[in-house]
Amino acid sequence: MKFTKMHGTGNDYVYVNLFEETISDISDAAIRVSDRHFGIGSDGLIAIAPSDVADCRMIMYNADGTEGAMCGNGIRCVAKYAYDHDIAKKEHMTIETKSGIKTIDLTVENGKAAYAKVNMGKAILDPKKIPVKAEGDTFISQEIMVGDKPYTVTCVSMGNPHCVVFTEGIDTLDLEKTGPGFEHHPLFPDRINTEFVEVIDEHTLKMRVWERGSGETMACGTGACAVAVASILAGHTEDEVEVELLGGCLQIRWDREKNRVFMTGPA
């Protein structure tokens, strides 16, 4: 299988061009290539495929073989691949995902795509659509029990479901111990990605992420967007935020009037 290894702020995937290659079982291939010691080593597998409604289509699988609806760091790399390999030689392109069609604006340097600004769409706050097993129109600053400890959380979907926890000292958190309790919490029927966030100042956030199906990763694009939205709702930050992740930084802007979230970062 011919593949390309790419990463967006350290969130690394194996990319396969389905314009040229054929994979009979993408789920099984994702499990095999993601193994850090005996496979290629990645957070999952992303296939770049033809689309009837956009310039190309992104099909994303997690390290455990489950299909994901959206990947913010991955879609920037898909856009770069599509530009650099002449699938869509345009600086403004559309990519079909399981959570809808996303638009991307590329920054090109020396003939190659280097940065991508993605219109990530609406921030979904309705618990039924995230999904969260809870009543009401939102699930903002609500207390839940994980194990024997209470946490105040805000839940947001950016195509993927996210649970945001504001706390201090995130560098010392044991996510291997804490993360699975959130991922498999009975409140979250489709499991959930969890972001642990420290507020640096009104323009800067620092986060670590436990992704469903992959564990702790270096970065999560949809998670950074969810964190920015949750922080703005809580009054911690302005509408434009820099999110510091283990693998680098992402710039997030939430247009609250039109409810559109824009993410800019490297590929």
Disulfide bonds with the S-S distance in Angstrom:
none
